Amino acid sequence: MPPKKKVRPRNSGTDIRPLSLESVMRKDYEPPTKEQPDKMASFMGWNGFILRQGSPEQRLGFTRLKTQRDDIEAWVMTAHVPYQFGLPILSTQRLSRSKRLKSPSKPGAVAEPQHHPWNARYYSPAAVATLQRVLRNAKGKRAIPTDSLDALFFGPDDRKPYYPNPYPWNCIGRLEDVNGSSMGSGALVGRDLILTARHVVNGNPTPSIKFVPGYYNGQSSFGPSFFSWVQAATYYDGSDLGAWDFALLRLFQPLGDYAGYFGVRTYNDDWDDQNVWAAAGYPSMAPYNNQVPSYLLGVAIDDEDTDGDAAELDSENQDNSKGNSGGPLWAVWPNGPYVVGVTSGNHKTDYGPFGDDFYVMNAGGKAMVDLVALSRLQIDTSIHVSQPHLTFG
């Protein structure tokens, strides 16, 4: 009797390599093949406010302002109780590193990507021109700030601005606090799931977090009302940068049902030193100013340092600065784009007389994939908020 053939599990992913950067850039633009759903055409994010006590009739007042033009009406709203804009975070869960999640995934597991036929697909980013403020030193020569670990460049800053459209670039977005200030970057990895860095959300005092996919100069590339507030945050205990510095956010609205989302998979050290990865996010420095996203192609991972089920993916050519935190590190496989890590931070090792060693840390590993895979199974559509449910009057 012949021996049984050993078959890898379908989700192992260890025998498939990411596509080379050259082959990805040669892929043609794929136009939409289906009409946009009516639901998506009328989709509106909710940007109202919440009173913490009392009723609107008792606690709110409106005063009309005088204007010089009859065709313009302006009103001032006064509130006699505390209130906040947006929807609040309902729960925050801190997981223990010592307790493994009961996840369906296996070593080398993947969570599949989703591209919808009503969205175009193109892996070459749509570059845009921006006005860049040139920094100069005391002698007038061009300078790039590399001394601070808020910014780390390996030679010239090779990142470039882009317009976040179509898929998958419009699945990368900006996280904002309740005041509209940028907190960091993130990416859709499920119907209502955002993958970002733990330090972006851990300990942040904001009562509400908004995610805007494809954010560009004030609004989403899908339209001004395409966004969602975060209803839950999950991450592992600790506050250190590196392997465990990832977090998963669940949204009130399932933006991924319309925008699509990335797949997620574990990194394999067979891919070390391959320039196949892309990094993207919303840097705070000029010319991006948290308003325009940046991309960097040809990133290589030089070393994978595992810490239990998590992994720190280190790169020595991934230009990075404040605001990129939480942005995806991803590549393209035959069936779509997968995230293997999220940008965590910059690291410096002092070797004394032998000099310093700098690299950028990305958080990933099986623990990250398990969290995404399990959260995809536990989706609760009853929590999703749609515009009709928020109609007052």
Secondary structure, DSSP 8 states (H G I E B T S, - for coil): ---------TT--TT-----HHHHHT---B---S---HHHHT------EEESSS-HHHHEEEEEE--S-TT--EEEEEESS-EEES----EEEEE-TTS----S--TT-EE--B--TTS-B-SS-EE--------B-TTS-B----SSTTEE-SSS---EEEE--SBTGGGEEEEE-TTS-EEEEEEE-SSSEEEE-HHHHTT---S--EEEETEETTEETTBTT--EEEEEEEEES---SSTT--EEEEESS-THHHH-B-EEE---GGGTT---EEEEE--SSTTTTTTS-EEEEEE---EEEEETTEEEEEESS--EETT-TT-EEEEEETTEEEEEEEEEEEEEEE-GGG-EEEEEEEEESHHHHHHHHHHHHT--GGG---GGGG---
